Amino acid sequence: MGWEPRTKAGAAVSLPEGLRQVSVRSPSWREAVKINGGSRIVECSSPEGALLVAVMPNELDHVLTALNSS
């Protein structure tokens, strides 16, 4: 599973094998300073360790569907 940005400025990002959603939460105050405070944090686990994905609420269903289908 991977993600490719809509612009040509970045490279594709590969997600670790065995990625599993653990929870969804609002960002902490400290996280909200670095990212959009209106986003949601999808906490995931994998054999490689924990992974946090910041997602805007209007894209959350798409991301969760993709994570659960892998």
C-alpha positions, 0 to 999 in steps of 0.5 A, spaced: 500 500 500 502 506 498 500 514 497 502 518 492 501 526 492 497 530 487 503 534 485 510 532 482 514 535 488 514 529 492 516 521 491 511 516 493 510 513 500 510 506 501 506 504 508 509 498 512 506 491 511 501 489 516 499 496 517 493 495 522 488 501 524 488 502 532 484 508 533 482 515 531 483 521 535 484 529 535 491 531 535 494 533 541 495 541 542 503 539 541 501 536 534 496 541 532 502 546 532 505 542 527 499 540 523 492 542 522 489 542 528 482 540 525 485 534 522 484 527 525 490 522 527 489 515 525 494 511 530 496 504 526 501 499 528 505 494 524 511 490 525 516 495 524 512 500 529 507 505 531 505 510 525 501 516 526 497 519 519 494 526 520 488 526 515 483 531 514 476 529 516 473 529 509 478 524 507 478 520 513 473 515 511 477 514 504 483 512 509 480 508 514 477 504 508 483 503 505 487 501 511 481 496 513 481 493 506 489 491 506 
